[in-house]
Amino acid sequence: MQWQDSEQISRTLETVFNGILATRLREVPIVNPALSVQAVGFARFNEDWLGVLITPWFMNLLLLPGPDSDWRKQLPGSKLVRRYPYGAFEFTLASEAQLGPYAQCSLFSPMFQFEDQGMALTAAQAALQGLLTTPSPRTVSRRDLLRGALGGHK
């Protein structure tokens, strides 16, 4: 699949994963019936498309390959590490016939801690924003250093 824009990505992901929900997961007890499939915040990051996919059974960071992605020919189940402003994250490659290859990094599974779609959407947006934000360096005073107060231990 050649991804053109975030609208195409959202529409395709939502169609494919709603189909999975209706067929493969129809009576599986890990499905939270208060939630629906939603693609969140897909945008280009380096050579890939990055966003979050909410489903009633998981919430994952998702990478979709751009035309120059070096991992698009790797086998499903393979691992890859990508660096973001927040740090490095490991993704597992997968494939669906209607999507082609994609890479996923689990945020939540199952999804029973979310009472409604709004809560899940807020968590997805916060996760994506956090991933793309460089953490502030912690300042340590000389006194804290000498007391051994690094990492919250006093």
Chimera marker file (.cmm) of the C-alpha trace (Angstrom):
<marker_set name="trace">
<marker id="1" x="0.000" y="0.000" z="0.000" r="1" g="1" b="0" radius="0.5"/>
<marker id="2" x="1.264" y="3.460" z="-0.881" r="1" g="1" b="0" radius="0.5"/>
<marker id="3" x="0.120" y="5.901" z="1.811" r="1" g="1" b="0" radius="0.5"/>
<marker id="4" x="-0.808" y="9.357" z="0.541" r="1" g="1" b="0" radius="0.5"/>
<marker id="5" x="-2.140" y="11.299" z="3.532" r="1" g="1" b="0" radius="0.5"/>
<marker id="6" x="-3.562" y="10.976" z="7.043" r="1" g="1" b="0" radius="0.5"/>
<marker id="7" x="-7.170" y="10.891" z="5.794" r="1" g="1" b="0" radius="0.5"/>
<marker id="8" x="-6.469" y="7.851" z="3.594" r="1" g="1" b="0" radius="0.5"/>
<marker id="9" x="-4.626" y="6.175" z="6.467" r="1" g="1" b="0" radius="0.5"/>
<marker id="10" x="-7.429" y="6.782" z="8.984" r="1" g="1" b="0" radius="0.5"/>
<marker id="11" x="-10.149" y="5.611" z="6.609" r="1" g="1" b="0" radius="0.5"/>
<marker id="12" x="-8.224" y="2.444" z="5.653" r="1" g="1" b="0" radius="0.5"/>
<marker id="13" x="-7.174" y="1.492" z="9.187" r="1" g="1" b="0" radius="0.5"/>
<marker id="14" x="-10.667" y="2.026" z="10.560" r="1" g="1" b="0" radius="0.5"/>
<marker id="15" x="-12.229" y="-0.043" z="7.764" r="1" g="1" b="0" radius="0.5"/>
<marker id="16" x="-9.754" y="-2.923" z="8.141" r="1" g="1" b="0" radius="0.5"/>
<marker id="17" x="-9.870" y="-3.090" z="11.951" r="1" g="1" b="0" radius="0.5"/>
<marker id="18" x="-13.670" y="-2.723" z="12.059" r="1" g="1" b="0" radius="0.5"/>
<marker id="19" x="-13.720" y="-5.738" z="9.728" r="1" g="1" b="0" radius="0.5"/>
<marker id="20" x="-11.434" y="-7.648" z="12.114" r="1" g="1" b="0" radius="0.5"/>
<marker id="21" x="-13.733" y="-6.709" z="15.019" r="1" g="1" b="0" radius="0.5"/>
<marker id="22" x="-16.838" y="-7.895" z="13.137" r="1" g="1" b="0" radius="0.5"/>
<marker id="23" x="-15.319" y="-11.223" z="12.057" r="1" g="1" b="0" radius="0.5"/>
<marker id="24" x="-12.325" y="-12.525" z="14.011" r="1" g="1" b="0" radius="0.5"/>
<marker id="25" x="-13.160" y="-10.872" z="17.350" r="1" g="1" b="0" radius="0.5"/>
<marker id="26" x="-16.965" y="-10.967" z="17.259" r="1" g="1" b="0" radius="0.5"/>
<marker id="27" x="-17.364" y="-13.026" z="20.450" r="1" g="1" b="0" radius="0.5"/>
<marker id="28" x="-13.934" y="-12.715" z="22.053" r="1" g="1" b="0" radius="0.5"/>
<marker id="29" x="-14.125" y="-11.613" z="25.718" r="1" g="1" b="0" radius="0.5"/>
<marker id="30" x="-11.182" y="-9.155" z="25.502" r="1" g="1" b="0" radius="0.5"/>
<marker id="31" x="-13.289" y="-6.640" z="23.546" r="1" g="1" b="0" radius="0.5"/>
<marker id="32" x="-14.459" y="-3.544" z="25.453" r="1" g="1" b="0" radius="0.5"/>
<marker id="33" x="-17.919" y="-2.833" z="23.959" r="1" g="1" b="0" radius="0.5"/>
<marker id="34" x="-17.755" y="0.829" z="25.075" r="1" g="1" b="0" radius="0.5"/>
<marker id="35" x="-14.972" y="1.516" z="22.556" r="1" g="1" b="0" radius="0.5"/>
<marker id="36" x="-14.678" y="1.761" z="18.797" r="1" g="1" b="0" radius="0.5"/>
<marker id="37" x="-11.898" y="1.672" z="16.221" r="1" g="1" b="0" radius="0.5"/>
<marker id="38" x="-10.223" y="5.052" z="15.691" r="1" g="1" b="0" radius="0.5"/>
<marker id="39" x="-6.995" y="6.127" z="13.999" r="1" g="1" b="0" radius="0.5"/>
<marker id="40" x="-5.415" y="9.076" z="15.824" r="1" g="1" b="0" radius="0.5"/>
<marker id="41" x="-2.861" y="11.669" z="14.745" r="1" g="1" b="0" radius="0.5"/>
<marker id="42" x="-1.186" y="10.003" z="11.780" r="1" g="1" b="0" radius="0.5"/>
<marker id="43" x="1.586" y="12.143" z="10.318" r="1" g="1" b="0" radius="0.5"/>
<marker id="44" x="4.966" y="11.657" z="8.683" r="1" g="1" b="0" radius="0.5"/>
<marker id="45" x="7.883" y="11.121" z="11.036" r="1" g="1" b="0" radius="0.5"/>
<marker id="46" x="11.147" y="10.617" z="9.183" r="1" g="1" b="0" radius="0.5"/>
<marker id="47" x="10.473" y="8.007" z="6.483" r="1" g="1" b="0" radius="0.5"/>
<marker id="48" x="7.373" y="6.498" z="8.145" r="1" g="1" b="0" radius="0.5"/>
<marker id="49" x="3.807" y="7.454" z="9.042" r="1" g="1" b="0" radius="0.5"/>
<marker id="50" x="3.294" y="7.429" z="12.829" r="1" g="1" b="0" radius="0.5"/>
<marker id="51" x="0.062" y="7.503" z="14.828" r="1" g="1" b="0" radius="0.5"/>
<marker id="52" x="-2.026" y="5.627" z="17.379" r="1" g="1" b="0" radius="0.5"/>
<marker id="53" x="-4.682" y="3.048" z="16.630" r="1" g="1" b="0" radius="0.5"/>
<marker id="54" x="-7.443" y="2.620" z="19.208" r="1" g="1" b="0" radius="0.5"/>
<marker id="55" x="-9.505" y="-0.559" z="19.016" r="1" g="1" b="0" radius="0.5"/>
<marker id="56" x="-11.838" y="-2.159" z="21.553" r="1" g="1" b="0" radius="0.5"/>
<marker id="57" x="-9.090" y="-4.730" z="22.283" r="1" g="1" b="0" radius="0.5"/>
<marker id="58" x="-5.816" y="-2.723" z="22.086" r="1" g="1" b="0" radius="0.5"/>
<marker id="59" x="-4.214" y="0.689" z="21.721" r="1" g="1" b="0" radius="0.5"/>
<marker id="60" x="-0.950" y="0.657" z="19.766" r="1" g="1" b="0" radius="0.5"/>
<marker id="61" x="1.534" y="3.064" z="18.334" r="1" g="1" b="0" radius="0.5"/>
<marker id="62" x="1.498" y="2.214" z="14.639" r="1" g="1" b="0" radius="0.5"/>
<marker id="63" x="4.080" y="2.795" z="11.937" r="1" g="1" b="0" radius="0.5"/>
<marker id="64" x="3.112" y="2.584" z="8.302" r="1" g="1" b="0" radius="0.5"/>
<marker id="65" x="5.967" y="2.528" z="5.811" r="1" g="1" b="0" radius="0.5"/>
<marker id="66" x="6.747" y="5.429" z="3.559" r="1" g="1" b="0" radius="0.5"/>
<marker id="67" x="8.272" y="4.737" z="0.131" r="1" g="1" b="0" radius="0.5"/>
<marker id="68" x="11.809" y="4.872" z="1.568" r="1" g="1" b="0" radius="0.5"/>
<marker id="69" x="11.198" y="2.839" z="4.752" r="1" g="1" b="0" radius="0.5"/>
<marker id="70" x="13.954" y="0.274" z="5.191" r="1" g="1" b="0" radius="0.5"/>
<marker id="71" x="11.735" y="-2.268" z="6.988" r="1" g="1" b="0" radius="0.5"/>
<marker id="72" x="8.867" y="-2.677" z="4.518" r="1" g="1" b="0" radius="0.5"/>
<marker id="73" x="10.236" y="-6.017" z="3.183" r="1" g="1" b="0" radius="0.5"/>
<marker id="74" x="10.970" y="-7.593" z="6.596" r="1" g="1" b="0" radius="0.5"/>
<marker id="75" x="8.901" y="-10.548" z="7.762" r="1" g="1" b="0" radius="0.5"/>
<marker id="76" x="5.956" y="-10.213" z="10.162" r="1" g="1" b="0" radius="0.5"/>
<marker id="77" x="7.109" y="-10.912" z="13.715" r="1" g="1" b="0" radius="0.5"/>
<marker id="78" x="10.439" y="-9.160" z="13.135" r="1" g="1" b="0" radius="0.5"/>
<marker id="79" x="11.391" y="-6.405" z="15.568" r="1" g="1" b="0" radius="0.5"/>
<marker id="80" x="12.638" y="-2.926" z="14.836" r="1" g="1" b="0" radius="0.5"/>
<marker id="81" x="13.641" y="-0.041" z="17.077" r="1" g="1" b="0" radius="0.5"/>
<marker id="82" x="12.806" y="3.563" z="16.253" r="1" g="1" b="0" radius="0.5"/>
<marker id="83" x="14.066" y="6.654" z="18.048" r="1" g="1" b="0" radius="0.5"/>
<marker id="84" x="11.743" y="9.515" z="18.915" r="1" g="1" b="0" radius="0.5"/>
<marker id="85" x="12.373" y="12.670" z="20.921" r="1" g="1" b="0" radius="0.5"/>
<marker id="86" x="11.235" y="10.842" z="24.096" r="1" g="1" b="0" radius="0.5"/>
<marker id="87" x="13.462" y="7.796" z="23.475" r="1" g="1" b="0" radius="0.5"/>
<marker id="88" x="13.768" y="4.473" z="21.648" r="1" g="1" b="0" radius="0.5"/>
<marker id="89" x="10.786" y="2.144" z="21.200" r="1" g="1" b="0" radius="0.5"/>
<marker id="90" x="10.594" y="-1.430" z="19.914" r="1" g="1" b="0" radius="0.5"/>
<marker id="91" x="7.977" y="-2.273" z="17.297" r="1" g="1" b="0" radius="0.5"/>
<marker id="92" x="6.823" y="-5.666" z="16.040" r="1" g="1" b="0" radius="0.5"/>
<marker id="93" x="6.116" y="-6.035" z="12.336" r="1" g="1" b="0" radius="0.5"/>
<marker id="94" x="2.749" y="-7.309" z="11.181" r="1" g="1" b="0" radius="0.5"/>
<marker id="95" x="0.774" y="-7.454" z="7.961" r="1" g="1" b="0" radius="0.5"/>
<marker id="96" x="-2.838" y="-7.464" z="6.862" r="1" g="1" b="0" radius="0.5"/>
<marker id="97" x="-3.861" y="-8.169" z="3.274" r="1" g="1" b="0" radius="0.5"/>
<marker id="98" x="-5.652" y="-4.804" z="2.887" r="1" g="1" b="0" radius="0.5"/>
<marker id="99" x="-2.853" y="-2.804" z="4.575" r="1" g="1" b="0" radius="0.5"/>
<marker id="100" x="0.389" y="-4.482" z="3.731" r="1" g="1" b="0" radius="0.5"/>
<marker id="101" x="3.182" y="-4.256" z="6.287" r="1" g="1" b="0" radius="0.5"/>
<marker id="102" x="2.924" y="-2.171" z="9.441" r="1" g="1" b="0" radius="0.5"/>
<marker id="103" x="4.744" y="-2.051" z="12.763" r="1" g="1" b="0" radius="0.5"/>
<marker id="104" x="3.103" y="-1.870" z="16.176" r="1" g="1" b="0" radius="0.5"/>
<marker id="105" x="4.128" y="-1.014" z="19.717" r="1" g="1" b="0" radius="0.5"/>
<marker id="106" x="1.587" y="-1.852" z="22.405" r="1" g="1" b="0" radius="0.5"/>
<marker id="107" x="0.358" y="0.918" z="24.704" r="1" g="1" b="0" radius="0.5"/>
<marker id="108" x="-2.639" y="-0.857" z="26.308" r="1" g="1" b="0" radius="0.5"/>
<marker id="109" x="-4.148" y="-4.322" z="25.988" r="1" g="1" b="0" radius="0.5"/>
<marker id="110" x="-6.817" y="-5.211" z="26.870" r="1" g="1" b="0" radius="0.5"/>
<marker id="111" x="-8.757" y="-1.941" z="27.015" r="1" g="1" b="0" radius="0.5"/>
<marker id="112" x="-11.050" y="-2.397" z="30.018" r="1" g="1" b="0" radius="0.5"/>
<marker id="113" x="-9.518" y="0.532" z="31.964" r="1" g="1" b="0" radius="0.5"/>
<marker id="114" x="-11.245" y="2.927" z="29.537" r="1" g="1" b="0" radius="0.5"/>
<marker id="115" x="-14.888" y="3.693" z="30.350" r="1" g="1" b="0" radius="0.5"/>
<marker id="116" x="-15.584" y="5.400" z="27.023" r="1" g="1" b="0" radius="0.5"/>
<marker id="117" x="-14.083" y="6.461" z="23.701" r="1" g="1" b="0" radius="0.5"/>
<marker id="118" x="-13.281" y="9.946" z="24.991" r="1" g="1" b="0" radius="0.5"/>
<marker id="119" x="-11.004" y="8.542" z="27.699" r="1" g="1" b="0" radius="0.5"/>
<marker id="120" x="-9.235" y="6.305" z="25.180" r="1" g="1" b="0" radius="0.5"/>
<marker id="121" x="-8.812" y="9.209" z="22.750" r="1" g="1" b="0" radius="0.5"/>
<marker id="122" x="-7.329" y="11.421" z="25.484" r="1" g="1" b="0" radius="0.5"/>
<marker id="123" x="-4.828" y="8.682" z="26.378" r="1" g="1" b="0" radius="0.5"/>
<marker id="124" x="-3.896" y="8.150" z="22.716" r="1" g="1" b="0" radius="0.5"/>
<marker id="125" x="-3.306" y="11.855" z="22.128" r="1" g="1" b="0" radius="0.5"/>
<marker id="126" x="-1.250" y="12.163" z="25.329" r="1" g="1" b="0" radius="0.5"/>
<marker id="127" x="0.869" y="9.140" z="24.387" r="1" g="1" b="0" radius="0.5"/>
<marker id="128" x="1.586" y="10.525" z="20.927" r="1" g="1" b="0" radius="0.5"/>
<marker id="129" x="2.383" y="13.993" z="22.271" r="1" g="1" b="0" radius="0.5"/>
<marker id="130" x="4.649" y="12.491" z="24.938" r="1" g="1" b="0" radius="0.5"/>
<marker id="131" x="6.487" y="10.356" z="22.388" r="1" g="1" b="0" radius="0.5"/>
<marker id="132" x="7.256" y="13.403" z="20.258" r="1" g="1" b="0" radius="0.5"/>
<marker id="133" x="8.345" y="15.635" z="23.158" r="1" g="1" b="0" radius="0.5"/>
<marker id="134" x="11.890" y="15.674" z="24.438" r="1" g="1" b="0" radius="0.5"/>
<marker id="135" x="11.854" y="15.148" z="28.205" r="1" g="1" b="0" radius="0.5"/>
<marker id="136" x="13.204" y="18.033" z="30.258" r="1" g="1" b="0" radius="0.5"/>
<marker id="137" x="16.544" y="17.301" z="31.860" r="1" g="1" b="0" radius="0.5"/>
<marker id="138" x="16.249" y="16.977" z="35.592" r="1" g="1" b="0" radius="0.5"/>
<marker id="139" x="18.339" y="19.450" z="37.487" r="1" g="1" b="0" radius="0.5"/>
<marker id="140" x="20.098" y="18.042" z="40.510" r="1" g="1" b="0" radius="0.5"/>
<marker id="141" x="21.546" y="20.276" z="43.156" r="1" g="1" b="0" radius="0.5"/>
<marker id="142" x="24.925" y="19.497" z="44.646" r="1" g="1" b="0" radius="0.5"/>
<marker id="143" x="23.184" y="18.963" z="47.983" r="1" g="1" b="0" radius="0.5"/>
<marker id="144" x="20.812" y="16.375" z="46.485" r="1" g="1" b="0" radius="0.5"/>
<marker id="145" x="23.715" y="14.646" z="44.775" r="1" g="1" b="0" radius="0.5"/>
<marker id="146" x="25.648" y="14.386" z="48.018" r="1" g="1" b="0" radius="0.5"/>
<marker id="147" x="22.557" y="13.136" z="49.885" r="1" g="1" b="0" radius="0.5"/>
<marker id="148" x="21.998" y="10.446" z="47.260" r="1" g="1" b="0" radius="0.5"/>
<marker id="149" x="18.654" y="11.918" z="46.231" r="1" g="1" b="0" radius="0.5"/>
<marker id="150" x="18.919" y="10.944" z="42.559" r="1" g="1" b="0" radius="0.5"/>
<marker id="151" x="15.976" y="9.047" z="41.117" r="1" g="1" b="0" radius="0.5"/>
<marker id="152" x="13.682" y="10.059" z="43.970" r="1" g="1" b="0" radius="0.5"/>
<marker id="153" x="15.640" y="8.123" z="46.657" r="1" g="1" b="0" radius="0.5"/>
<marker id="154" x="16.467" y="10.167" z="49.739" r="1" g="1" b="0" radius="0.5"/>
<link id1="1" id2="2" r="1" g="1" b="0" radius="0.2"/>
<link id1="2" id2="3" r="1" g="1" b="0" radius="0.2"/>
<link id1="3" id2="4" r="1" g="1" b="0" radius="0.2"/>
<link id1="4" id2="5" r="1" g="1" b="0" radius="0.2"/>
<link id1="5" id2="6" r="1" g="1" b="0" radius="0.2"/>
<link id1="6" id2="7" r="1" g="1" b="0" radius="0.2"/>
<link id1="7" id2="8" r="1" g="1" b="0" radius="0.2"/>
<link id1="8" id2="9" r="1" g="1" b="0" radius="0.2"/>
<link id1="9" id2="10" r="1" g="1" b="0" radius="0.2"/>
<link id1="10" id2="11" r="1" g="1" b="0" radius="0.2"/>
<link id1="11" id2="12" r="1" g="1" b="0" radius="0.2"/>
<link id1="12" id2="13" r="1" g="1" b="0" radius="0.2"/>
<link id1="13" id2="14" r="1" g="1" b="0" radius="0.2"/>
<link id1="14" id2="15" r="1" g="1" b="0" radius="0.2"/>
<link id1="15" id2="16" r="1" g="1" b="0" radius="0.2"/>
<link id1="16" id2="17" r="1" g="1" b="0" radius="0.2"/>
<link id1="17" id2="18" r="1" g="1" b="0" radius="0.2"/>
<link id1="18" id2="19" r="1" g="1" b="0" radius="0.2"/>
<link id1="19" id2="20" r="1" g="1" b="0" radius="0.2"/>
<link id1="20" id2="21" r="1" g="1" b="0" radius="0.2"/>
<link id1="21" id2="22" r="1" g="1" b="0" radius="0.2"/>
<link id1="22" id2="23" r="1" g="1" b="0" radius="0.2"/>
<link id1="23" id2="24" r="1" g="1" b="0" radius="0.2"/>
<link id1="24" id2="25" r="1" g="1" b="0" radius="0.2"/>
<link id1="25" id2="26" r="1" g="1" b="0" radius="0.2"/>
<link id1="26" id2="27" r="1" g="1" b="0" radius="0.2"/>
<link id1="27" id2="28" r="1" g="1" b="0" radius="0.2"/>
<link id1="28" id2="29" r="1" g="1" b="0" radius="0.2"/>
<link id1="29" id2="30" r="1" g="1" b="0" radius="0.2"/>
<link id1="30" id2="31" r="1" g="1" b="0" radius="0.2"/>
<link id1="31" id2="32" r="1" g="1" b="0" radius="0.2"/>
<link id1="32" id2="33" r="1" g="1" b="0" radius="0.2"/>
<link id1="33" id2="34" r="1" g="1" b="0" radius="0.2"/>
<link id1="34" id2="35" r="1" g="1" b="0" radius="0.2"/>
<link id1="35" id2="36" r="1" g="1" b="0" radius="0.2"/>
<link id1="36" id2="37" r="1" g="1" b="0" radius="0.2"/>
<link id1="37" id2="38" r="1" g="1" b="0" radius="0.2"/>
<link id1="38" id2="39" r="1" g="1" b="0" radius="0.2"/>
<link id1="39" id2="40" r="1" g="1" b="0" radius="0.2"/>
<link id1="40" id2="41" r="1" g="1" b="0" radius="0.2"/>
<link id1="41" id2="42" r="1" g="1" b="0" radius="0.2"/>
<link id1="42" id2="43" r="1" g="1" b="0" radius="0.2"/>
<link id1="43" id2="44" r="1" g="1" b="0" radius="0.2"/>
<link id1="44" id2="45" r="1" g="1" b="0" radius="0.2"/>
<link id1="45" id2="46" r="1" g="1" b="0" radius="0.2"/>
<link id1="46" id2="47" r="1" g="1" b="0" radius="0.2"/>
<link id1="47" id2="48" r="1" g="1" b="0" radius="0.2"/>
<link id1="48" id2="49" r="1" g="1" b="0" radius="0.2"/>
<link id1="49" id2="50" r="1" g="1" b="0" radius="0.2"/>
<link id1="50" id2="51" r="1" g="1" b="0" radius="0.2"/>
<link id1="51" id2="52" r="1" g="1" b="0" radius="0.2"/>
<link id1="52" id2="53" r="1" g="1" b="0" radius="0.2"/>
<link id1="53" id2="54" r="1" g="1" b="0" radius="0.2"/>
<link id1="54" id2="55" r="1" g="1" b="0" radius="0.2"/>
<link id1="55" id2="56" r="1" g="1" b="0" radius="0.2"/>
<link id1="56" id2="57" r="1" g="1" b="0" radius="0.2"/>
<link id1="57" id2="58" r="1" g="1" b="0" radius="0.2"/>
<link id1="58" id2="59" r="1" g="1" b="0" radius="0.2"/>
<link id1="59" id2="60" r="1" g="1" b="0" radius="0.2"/>
<link id1="60" id2="61" r="1" g="1" b="0" radius="0.2"/>
<link id1="61" id2="62" r="1" g="1" b="0" radius="0.2"/>
<link id1="62" id2="63" r="1" g="1" b="0" radius="0.2"/>
<link id1="63" id2="64" r="1" g="1" b="0" radius="0.2"/>
<link id1="64" id2="65" r="1" g="1" b="0" radius="0.2"/>
<link id1="65" id2="66" r="1" g="1" b="0" radius="0.2"/>
<link id1="66" id2="67" r="1" g="1" b="0" radius="0.2"/>
<link id1="67" id2="68" r="1" g="1" b="0" radius="0.2"/>
<link id1="68" id2="69" r="1" g="1" b="0" radius="0.2"/>
<link id1="69" id2="70" r="1" g="1" b="0" radius="0.2"/>
<link id1="70" id2="71" r="1" g="1" b="0" radius="0.2"/>
<link id1="71" id2="72" r="1" g="1" b="0" radius="0.2"/>
<link id1="72" id2="73" r="1" g="1" b="0" radius="0.2"/>
<link id1="73" id2="74" r="1" g="1" b="0" radius="0.2"/>
<link id1="74" id2="75" r="1" g="1" b="0" radius="0.2"/>
<link id1="75" id2="76" r="1" g="1" b="0" radius="0.2"/>
<link id1="76" id2="77" r="1" g="1" b="0" radius="0.2"/>
<link id1="77" id2="78" r="1" g="1" b="0" radius="0.2"/>
<link id1="78" id2="79" r="1" g="1" b="0" radius="0.2"/>
<link id1="79" id2="80" r="1" g="1" b="0" radius="0.2"/>
<link id1="80" id2="81" r="1" g="1" b="0" radius="0.2"/>
<link id1="81" id2="82" r="1" g="1" b="0" radius="0.2"/>
<link id1="82" id2="83" r="1" g="1" b="0" radius="0.2"/>
<link id1="83" id2="84" r="1" g="1" b="0" radius="0.2"/>
<link id1="84" id2="85" r="1" g="1" b="0" radius="0.2"/>
<link id1="85" id2="86" r="1" g="1" b="0" radius="0.2"/>
<link id1="86" id2="87" r="1" g="1" b="0" radius="0.2"/>
<link id1="87" id2="88" r="1" g="1" b="0" radius="0.2"/>
<link id1="88" id2="89" r="1" g="1" b="0" radius="0.2"/>
<link id1="89" id2="90" r="1" g="1" b="0" radius="0.2"/>
<link id1="90" id2="91" r="1" g="1" b="0" radius="0.2"/>
<link id1="91" id2="92" r="1" g="1" b="0" radius="0.2"/>
<link id1="92" id2="93" r="1" g="1" b="0" radius="0.2"/>
<link id1="93" id2="94" r="1" g="1" b="0" radius="0.2"/>
<link id1="94" id2="95" r="1" g="1" b="0" radius="0.2"/>
<link id1="95" id2="96" r="1" g="1" b="0" radius="0.2"/>
<link id1="96" id2="97" r="1" g="1" b="0" radius="0.2"/>
<link id1="97" id2="98" r="1" g="1" b="0" radius="0.2"/>
<link id1="98" id2="99" r="1" g="1" b="0" radius="0.2"/>
<link id1="99" id2="100" r="1" g="1" b="0" radius="0.2"/>
<link id1="100" id2="101" r="1" g="1" b="0" radius="0.2"/>
<link id1="101" id2="102" r="1" g="1" b="0" radius="0.2"/>
<link id1="102" id2="103" r="1" g="1" b="0" radius="0.2"/>
<link id1="103" id2="104" r="1" g="1" b="0" radius="0.2"/>
<link id1="104" id2="105" r="1" g="1" b="0" radius="0.2"/>
<link id1="105" id2="106" r="1" g="1" b="0" radius="0.2"/>
<link id1="106" id2="107" r="1" g="1" b="0" radius="0.2"/>
<link id1="107" id2="108" r="1" g="1" b="0" radius="0.2"/>
<link id1="108" id2="109" r="1" g="1" b="0" radius="0.2"/>
<link id1="109" id2="110" r="1" g="1" b="0" radius="0.2"/>
<link id1="110" id2="111" r="1" g="1" b="0" radius="0.2"/>
<link id1="111" id2="112" r="1" g="1" b="0" radius="0.2"/>
<link id1="112" id2="113" r="1" g="1" b="0" radius="0.2"/>
<link id1="113" id2="114" r="1" g="1" b="0" radius="0.2"/>
<link id1="114" id2="115" r="1" g="1" b="0" radius="0.2"/>
<link id1="115" id2="116" r="1" g="1" b="0" radius="0.2"/>
<link id1="116" id2="117" r="1" g="1" b="0" radius="0.2"/>
<link id1="117" id2="118" r="1" g="1" b="0" radius="0.2"/>
<link id1="118" id2="119" r="1" g="1" b="0" radius="0.2"/>
<link id1="119" id2="120" r="1" g="1" b="0" radius="0.2"/>
<link id1="120" id2="121" r="1" g="1" b="0" radius="0.2"/>
<link id1="121" id2="122" r="1" g="1" b="0" radius="0.2"/>
<link id1="122" id2="123" r="1" g="1" b="0" radius="0.2"/>
<link id1="123" id2="124" r="1" g="1" b="0" radius="0.2"/>
<link id1="124" id2="125" r="1" g="1" b="0" radius="0.2"/>
<link id1="125" id2="126" r="1" g="1" b="0" radius="0.2"/>
<link id1="126" id2="127" r="1" g="1" b="0" radius="0.2"/>
<link id1="127" id2="128" r="1" g="1" b="0" radius="0.2"/>
<link id1="128" id2="129" r="1" g="1" b="0" radius="0.2"/>
<link id1="129" id2="130" r="1" g="1" b="0" radius="0.2"/>
<link id1="130" id2="131" r="1" g="1" b="0" radius="0.2"/>
<link id1="131" id2="132" r="1" g="1" b="0" radius="0.2"/>
<link id1="132" id2="133" r="1" g="1" b="0" radius="0.2"/>
<link id1="133" id2="134" r="1" g="1" b="0" radius="0.2"/>
<link id1="134" id2="135" r="1" g="1" b="0" radius="0.2"/>
<link id1="135" id2="136" r="1" g="1" b="0" radius="0.2"/>
<link id1="136" id2="137" r="1" g="1" b="0" radius="0.2"/>
<link id1="137" id2="138" r="1" g="1" b="0" radius="0.2"/>
<link id1="138" id2="139" r="1" g="1" b="0" radius="0.2"/>
<link id1="139" id2="140" r="1" g="1" b="0" radius="0.2"/>
<link id1="140" id2="141" r="1" g="1" b="0" radius="0.2"/>
<link id1="141" id2="142" r="1" g="1" b="0" radius="0.2"/>
<link id1="142" id2="143" r="1" g="1" b="0" radius="0.2"/>
<link id1="143" id2="144" r="1" g="1" b="0" radius="0.2"/>
<link id1="144" id2="145" r="1" g="1" b="0" radius="0.2"/>
<link id1="145" id2="146" r="1" g="1" b="0" radius="0.2"/>
<link id1="146" id2="147" r="1" g="1" b="0" radius="0.2"/>
<link id1="147" id2="148" r="1" g="1" b="0" radius="0.2"/>
<link id1="148" id2="149" r="1" g="1" b="0" radius="0.2"/>
<link id1="149" id2="150" r="1" g="1" b="0" radius="0.2"/>
<link id1="150" id2="151" r="1" g="1" b="0" radius="0.2"/>
<link id1="151" id2="152" r="1" g="1" b="0" radius="0.2"/>
<link id1="152" id2="153" r="1" g="1" b="0" radius="0.2"/>
<link id1="153" id2="154" r="1" g="1" b="0" radius="0.2"/>
</marker_set>
